[in-house]
Amino acid sequence: MQIVHQSKPAVPRDRLIRLPEVENLIGCKKSTVYTMLKNGTFPKPIRLSARMAAWSESSVLQWLQDRINAVEVAK
């Protein structure tokens, strides 16, 4: 006899990435990231402590995809 459990699918977890990984993902350096933050054109980081912040990976990847889509639409 086989018992089949109906479990909920695993919820995909977002991970937090620090500035060096953000730089690698988007191809921009720290000064550009902070300029875009100041202009409101880049996702805000999540404060982890008084001196530590990180970005949600999904928000950075979505920002990057939006930029790619904007270029493709303009063609």
Residue frames relative to the residue before (quaternion, step in Angstrom):
aa qw qx qy qz dx dy dz
M 1.0000 0.0000 0.0000 0.0000 0.00 0.00 0.00
Q 0.1562 -0.7925 0.5860 0.0646 3.55 -0.82 1.01
I 0.2079 -0.7657 0.5992 0.1071 3.53 -0.86 1.00
V 0.1537 -0.7842 0.5976 0.0652 3.53 -0.79 1.04
H 0.2019 -0.7789 0.5859 0.0967 3.53 -0.74 1.10
Q 0.2691 -0.7368 0.5949 0.1755 3.49 -0.98 0.79
S 0.0044 0.8069 -0.5890 0.0450 3.51 -0.17 1.27
K 0.5621 -0.5918 0.4587 0.3513 3.51 -1.20 0.53
P 0.5336 -0.6132 0.4563 0.3620 3.57 -1.04 0.63
A 0.5770 -0.5905 0.4337 0.3611 3.53 -1.11 0.66
V 0.3989 -0.7019 0.5403 0.2370 3.52 -0.95 0.90
P 0.4098 -0.7041 0.5065 0.2826 3.58 -0.70 0.99
R 0.2635 -0.7802 0.5505 0.1370 3.52 -0.84 0.99
D 0.3647 -0.6921 0.5813 0.2239 3.49 -1.04 0.85
R 0.2001 -0.7763 0.5784 0.1510 3.55 -1.06 0.59
L 0.4393 -0.6806 0.5245 0.2620 3.51 -1.23 0.51
I 0.1154 -0.7938 0.5954 0.0449 3.54 -0.94 0.92
R 0.4035 -0.7162 0.5254 0.2198 3.54 -1.07 0.80
L 0.7708 -0.4272 0.2425 0.4057 3.54 -1.32 0.33
P 0.6504 0.5109 -0.3634 0.4288 3.68 0.78 -0.75
E 0.6719 0.4750 -0.3036 0.4803 3.59 1.00 -0.74
V 0.5904 0.5465 -0.3608 0.4718 3.59 1.11 -0.66
E 0.6404 0.5283 -0.3161 0.4592 3.58 0.94 -0.91
N 0.6733 0.4968 -0.2935 0.4624 3.59 0.92 -0.89
L 0.6638 0.5222 -0.3069 0.4387 3.57 0.96 -0.84
I 0.8039 0.3152 -0.1528 0.4808 3.58 0.79 -0.99
G 0.4497 -0.7257 0.4313 0.2917 3.59 1.23 -0.21
C 0.6054 0.5176 -0.3627 0.4837 3.57 1.21 0.49
K 0.4580 -0.6759 0.5055 0.2791 3.54 -1.21 0.52
K 0.7746 -0.3974 0.2680 0.4126 3.51 -1.41 0.29
S 0.6743 0.5065 -0.3143 0.4360 3.61 0.81 -0.96
T 0.6571 0.4996 -0.3075 0.4734 3.59 1.01 -0.78
V 0.6192 0.5368 -0.3417 0.4601 3.58 1.00 -0.80
Y 0.7115 0.4518 -0.2676 0.4670 3.59 0.84 -0.95
T 0.5941 0.5360 -0.3659 0.4752 3.61 1.13 -0.51
M 0.6628 0.4901 -0.3045 0.4772 3.58 0.94 -0.87
L 0.6075 0.5412 -0.3497 0.4645 3.60 1.07 -0.70
K 0.6589 0.5196 -0.2975 0.4554 3.56 0.94 -0.96
N 0.6996 0.4568 -0.2514 0.4886 3.58 1.07 -0.81
G 0.4620 -0.6963 0.4344 0.3361 3.59 1.25 -0.23
T 0.5488 0.6333 -0.3869 0.3848 3.58 1.20 0.40
F 0.7107 0.3530 -0.2506 0.5545 3.60 1.24 0.21
P 0.5937 -0.5957 0.3922 0.3727 3.62 -1.02 0.71
K 0.4760 -0.6716 0.4938 0.2802 3.54 -1.06 0.81
P 0.4574 -0.6731 0.5004 0.2956 3.57 -1.08 0.68
I 0.4384 -0.6413 0.5604 0.2872 3.51 -1.36 0.28
R 0.3675 -0.7306 0.5343 0.2140 3.57 -0.77 1.04
L 0.1842 -0.7923 0.5755 0.0845 3.57 -0.74 1.08
S 0.7587 -0.0832 0.0490 0.6442 3.54 1.23 -0.58
A 0.7529 -0.3802 0.2611 0.4694 3.58 -1.26 -0.07
R 0.8090 0.2344 -0.1062 0.5284 3.59 1.04 -0.71
M 0.6955 0.4361 -0.2685 0.5040 3.59 1.20 0.28
A 0.0354 0.7791 -0.6236 0.0524 3.53 -0.96 0.97
A 0.0553 -0.7711 0.6337 0.0290 3.53 -1.26 0.48
W 0.3725 -0.7100 0.5551 0.2217 3.53 -1.27 0.43
S 0.4689 -0.6113 0.5329 0.3500 3.54 -1.16 0.52
E 0.5159 -0.6677 0.4431 0.3030 3.55 -0.81 1.03
S 0.6566 0.5270 -0.3254 0.4304 3.59 0.92 -0.85
S 0.6583 0.5018 -0.3317 0.4526 3.63 0.96 -0.72
V 0.6451 0.5020 -0.3215 0.4781 3.60 1.04 -0.73
L 0.6653 0.4934 -0.3047 0.4702 3.60 0.93 -0.86
Q 0.6326 0.5159 -0.3302 0.4740 3.60 1.06 -0.72
W 0.6205 0.5330 -0.3338 0.4685 3.59 1.01 -0.81
L 0.6629 0.5106 -0.2936 0.4623 3.55 0.94 -0.94
Q 0.6600 0.5010 -0.3014 0.4717 3.59 0.94 -0.88
D 0.6277 0.5324 -0.3332 0.4600 3.59 1.03 -0.76
R 0.6360 0.5197 -0.3203 0.4720 3.58 1.04 -0.77
I 0.6453 0.5128 -0.3113 0.4730 3.58 0.97 -0.87
N 0.6645 0.5081 -0.2990 0.4592 3.58 0.92 -0.93
A 0.6325 0.5393 -0.3325 0.4456 3.59 1.01 -0.78
V 0.6502 0.5005 -0.3141 0.4775 3.59 1.03 -0.75
E 0.6653 0.5105 -0.3044 0.4517 3.59 0.94 -0.86
V 0.6449 0.5116 -0.3166 0.4713 3.58 1.04 -0.75
A 0.6660 0.5234 -0.3002 0.4386 3.58 1.03 -0.79
K 0.5617 0.6294 -0.3860 0.3733 3.61 1.17 -0.39
